[in-house]
Amino acid sequence: MPIALPASDPLMLASVKTFRRLRDENDYARAEPQRLRVIEAGTQSRIEDLAQGSPLGKHAADELRIMNALYPDKEPVPGQKLKIVE
């Protein structure tokens, strides 16, 4: 007796057929996950400065503020632990 396949199976199979091997260094670099790191804020630590080196993109400053309970416009105080994304 054949097993009935869900209607979404053709869509899933089409998606699977788009997979390919990683080919070069750029592929491997893009496949690396972003990592959280905890740092200690210094006297000159500003969210905008931390956001410039972040892989988070266009809204990095807002995302860093949210992750560190500094949203919408607070800045870290010296000695405060901060989560950043690398």
N, C-alpha and C positions, 0 to 999 in steps of 0.2 A: 504494500500500500504506500503510494508516494506521500511525501510530507509537503504540506502546503507552505509556500514561502510568503512572507509578508510582502506587501506591495512596495515597501521601501527597499527591498533587496537589490533591484536593478540600479537604483541610485547609489547605494553603498558600494556595489561592485564597480560602478563607473568611477567613483572616488578612489577606490583602492588601485585602479589601473593607472592613476596619475602619479603614484609613488615611483621614485627612482633612487638610485644609489647616490651618495654624496660624491662629488667628482673632484673638487679641488679645495684649497685652503679657505677660500671664501665661503664655500658651502659649510665646511666644518665650523668656521667662526660664527656663521648665522645660526647654527644648530646649538651653540653653547647657551645655556640658560643664564638669565640675569641672576645675580646673587645679592642678597642683603648683607650689609656689613654695618656693625655698630662702631661709631667713633665718638670721641669726646669733643664737644664744642670748645673752641678756644675763644679768646677775646675778640678775634676778628672773624669768627664764623658767621656767614650770612647765607640764608637759604638760596638766594639768587646765585651766589658763587658756587655752591654745591650743585645746583641744578645744571650749570653750564657743562660740567664734566659727566653728567648722568646720561645713560642710554634711554631714559624715559621719554625723551622727545619734547614736543611742543609745550606741554603742560607740566614739565618736570618740577618746577617750583611748587605748584599747587599740590602735586602728588606727594612731594617730600613733606610739605606742611601737614597734609592730612595724615601721613604715616607717623608723624612725630607730634600730633595733637597741637599743632601751631597754626592751624587754619583759622581765619583767612589771611591774617597779615602779621602774625607774631614772628619774632626772631628768637633763636636759641640763646640761652644764657651760658656764660662760661662754665664748663664742667658738666653741662647737661649731656646725657647720652643721646645720640642721634642715629637713626637708621638711614642709611644711604643705599643706593642701588648701583652696582657695578656690572 
